[in-house]
Amino acid sequence: AFCAAPVGRGKLSNARTLTNALQQICLAGPHCADRLEAALTALDASPAATHVVVLKDDGVRTFRGLYMLTRGGGDASCDKIYGRGPARFVESDVSTFLKFSSAQRTFVKLPSKSFSFTTDAVMLRASALPKNRPVIY
């Protein structure tokens, strides 16, 4: 009997989840339309399977950037593909790991100290953030 491969199998990717997060929370609304389109284009063009959003550790969790995640020998590293955060950071620069909940339309804190397959967003330690730079998208 012929069995088709299950949909979504193969390479694990969080691109669809991050697309929803960007559209519904991070860059929602007509005033963010240009930035949303640029972020989604960068996400589509990225060769990485896993990506993370960097959020500012403030009350509203302001969007800082979109990064591709690279898992190497020791620390996992993230390279910026869109936004205004640091160009690169490593796992040890992260203060909080988050996942996007589609049902609640919010980011939920993960009880983790490292990247996992459920990590969709992070908040960085102050030491990893750029200092006094102009806002450029």
Sequence and secondary structure as in RCSB ss.txt:
>XXXX:A:sequence
AFCAAPVGRGKLSNARTLTNALQQICLAGPHCADRLEAALTALDASPAATHVVVLKDDGVRTFRGLYMLTRGGGD
ASCDKIYGRGPARFVESDVSTFLKFSSAQRTFVKLPSKSFSFTTDAVMLRASALPKNRPVIY
>XXXX:A:secstr
      TT SS   HHHHHHHIIIIIT SGGGHHHHHHHHHHHHH   S EEEEE SSTT  EEEEEEEE  SSS
 EEEEEEESS SEEEGGGEEEEEEEETTTTEEEE S SS  TT  EEEE GGGS  S     
